[in-house]
Structure formats: structure tokens, C-alpha cells
Amino acid sequence: MREVIFSGDLAQRFKMEEQNFTRNRKQPFSATLLFMINLLRTSLAIEIDGFVRYLNERFTSQNTPSFTSSAFVQNRKKIKPTVFKHLSSVIIENYYTADNESLILSNGFRILAVDGSRITLPMTLELKACYGVTKNQSEVEIVQARSSVLYDVLNGVTLDAVLENLSIGERELALRHATQWKKNDLIIYDRGYPSYDFVNEHIKQHIDCLIRVKVSYSLVVATFVRGGKKSIITEIYPKEKQSFEGKDYNKNTGLKVRLLRIELPSGEIEVLMTTLMDSKKYPSKMFKELYFLRWGVETFYDELKNKLKIEWFTGYSQLSIQQDFFCAIFISNLQSVIVNDIKGELHEQNKDRKYNYKVNTNLSYGFLKNRIMELLYLKAPLDNIFRELKNLFLKNTVPVRNNRVRHVGKYRGRIRPKVTKNQRDAI
């Protein structure tokens, strides 16, 4: 990652214009990136002062020059937001390798989940035109964008993310993640996603999926629920009234799927649809726990909004919004691979404890502030800073709370969740 950030190739690929970053300025391309990655959540003037002071105190031989907020704003306009997607791809490429002992799979699958969410943006004419306008619970007009992520729920890594206009539906955004699909992926979706087209795209690309469907989804599903069976293999068909122009199927083209009946403790019946047909290899009893893993992508959005504070944007243009969004995804991925690397030591710590403990995600981002520059700074002693971070992460853990109840609509009435006494801002 260090080599990538400080390579001339990165600047060449992701600068806006050929003439950008050609002169020897106070803030070259790599320094601008490091500053943007440093979890900017306060006033730019304060962030710049802290950035320069920290580097000069830690690396006395470097004499990092100061710069103004205006100079940074002008510099960021020269950088494509996709640079942060590229940096995330470097993490992903190096993490998903056969010799990575910390990589977690289930039944040989990467267990992925897709979910969308609305991200509240600053109210500007440019952002209104780019992303769309809606109203909150108080009927106040606000600007929001629709995000979608493809998330590895077992390893905490975001494989792909998009931020688009509200008018674009979640299914369409979910299919954009297909560029990151790999053999032996199992992708989990909630009940907002199922459709014939959607399942067909997965089957065509030989990608397995698990989707929650409403009982009212189709007559086939309703009949299955009334029948009382735990699992059946059946076929679904496209809606007869839709247009088949340009499609590679017609109203008589069936798709073979498996339906599963999940009974909740409350007595409610949930129905899951999957492409995993082998009932011996994939027995019905495994799917309740498997689908519950999708909760990981929900907690990721909580992390993104309430711990990484993605909605505290550092600018008001579409460019800065995209930069901040993809930068936060990159930081999240970097934090995840560090945490995954110390899971063995955390497991040893838990042997003598009554409960299992995990790294405190909120505090971990606070510890990354400033230190993330040393992790990525080419001349910094990597072993020292990694050891320092590892010790801080292992020292600050929280108990794992299983079987927690989800309160639907808990935050619907206010813009941001109330920060409780046991969770203060870390950045």
C-alpha cells in the first residue's frame, strides 16, 4: 500500500489533468492523499495544523511545510475519487489469497451481503441536481444519495460500493457489484431484492444467492407456505405482462430455485429463496443462521454513519462527496484487515474470560487518527506503528452480545442517533 501511494504511477492514473501535480509544491499528490485519509471530521484549518504538527513531531528530519485550507481545496479538485476505490482494490487483492490464514470462509464460500442505504448530503444546488431531493419525517426537504455495498460479512471487507441518485433502485445498484463477483461467492439479500431478472442474472453468471422473499411474492411461495414443508425445489417464472423485448427468455422460461421455510421464535414464518439445491450438502437447518449473517452489512452502515461519520463531509461539491465516501470505505477496509490480523491473539485473550470480546470498533478509528499516516507513510517504521496499534486494539475490547433484538425504525424520527453514555465520539 505504501509503495502504491507513493508511486508516480498512481498520480499519473488518478489526477484530473495531465498538467496537475507536475510542479514541486508543498502538497504533492501523495501528501494530499495522506491528509484526506486522516479521518478529517473537524475544521480544515484545525485538521491541517494537527496533520503538519504531528508529522513534524514524529519525523523531526522531514520538516513538513504547512499549507492553507484553500490550497488543499484546490489540490483535491485535481484528484479523481476513484483513487480510493483503487486503494481498496489493493487491500482486497492482497487479502483474498490462498495463504491468508486470517481469511474466513463458510462451506468454501465467501459469504457476501448487499444492502442499500440513504446518505444525507449538504443542501446545495449542485448536489440537489446530482442526487435528488426527498423529505424527512418532519417534511423538511433534504438532499440524499442512495448507496449500495457488497460486503463480506465474515471478514468485514467492503468489496464494492456505489453512491448514486435516489432515482436508481437498489436492484440496479446491486447488479453493478457483479464486477466483483467471484466463483464460490454466496450473496445474501433481504426481501427488497427478489425478482425473476435479479435471480436470472446470478444464475447466468454461476453465482449462488440467498434471498428473503415475502409470502405474497408469488402464488408458488404462498402455496409453499400453506403446505408446511421445510424445503422444496420449484420453478419461478417472469411476470406475463412485462415486456420481453431484448430478453434472453420469455414468459415460459422457468428458473429452478429452492424455497426454505424458517420459523422464528415469535411464530412468524420467513421464506428464503436460494440457488443452493443440494439438500444433503446444504441442509435446511443451516439457512436460518446463514441468513442471519446478513446482519453484518446492517452493522457496517451503523459503523459508516455513526463511527466513521460519513455524513460529516469535508466539502459541498459532488467531487468532494465522492472522495469522502470512497475514502471512508478504504479506511474501513484498512481497519478490518488490521483487526482480522490480530484475531488469533484476541482468541488467546478470550480463553480466560467468561465472555468473548472483540475489538471496540469506535475506539479503533480514534486510535487510527494520525497513526494511519504512519502506517502509510513510506519512511515511517512500519513494525513499530503496527505494534502500537495492535496493543491499543487488544487493550480496548468489548463483549460480544449475541441474540440482540433489532428495533425497526429506532432512528426514524431524528437525523442522527443519540450518543449514549457508553459511546462517545472517537474521531
Salt bridges, closest charged atoms under 4 A:
GLU47 OE1 - LYS369 NZ 2.59
ASP49 OD2 - ARG53 NH2 3.07
ASP115 OD2 - ARG294 NH1 3.88
GLU141 OE1 - LYS128 NZ 3.71
ASP160 OD1 - LYS85 NZ 3.86
ASP160 OD2 - HIS177 ND1 2.79
GLU164 OE2 - ARG176 NH1 2.87
GLU172 OE2 - ARG176 NH2 3.60
ASP185 OD1 - ARG110 NE 2.69
ASP190 OD2 - ARG294 NH1 3.90
ASP197 OD2 - LYS247 NZ 3.11
GLU201 OE2 - LYS204 NZ 3.29
ASP248 OD2 - LYS204 NZ 3.48
GLU263 OE2 - ARG261 NE 3.23
GLU268 OE2 - ARG212 NH2 3.90
GLU270 OE2 - ARG212 NH2 3.39
GLU298 OE2 - ARG294 NH2 2.62
GLU298 OE1 - ARG406 NH2 3.58
ASP302 OD2 - LYS307 NZ 2.87
ASP324 OD1 - ARG76 NH2 3.24
GLU345 OE1 - LYS390 NZ 3.27
GLU348 OE2 - LYS351 NZ 3.11
GLU374 OE2 - ARG58 NE 2.86
GLU388 OE1 - ARG58 NH2 3.53
GLU388 OE2 - ARG371 NE 2.65
ASP425 OD2 - LYS309 NZ 3.04
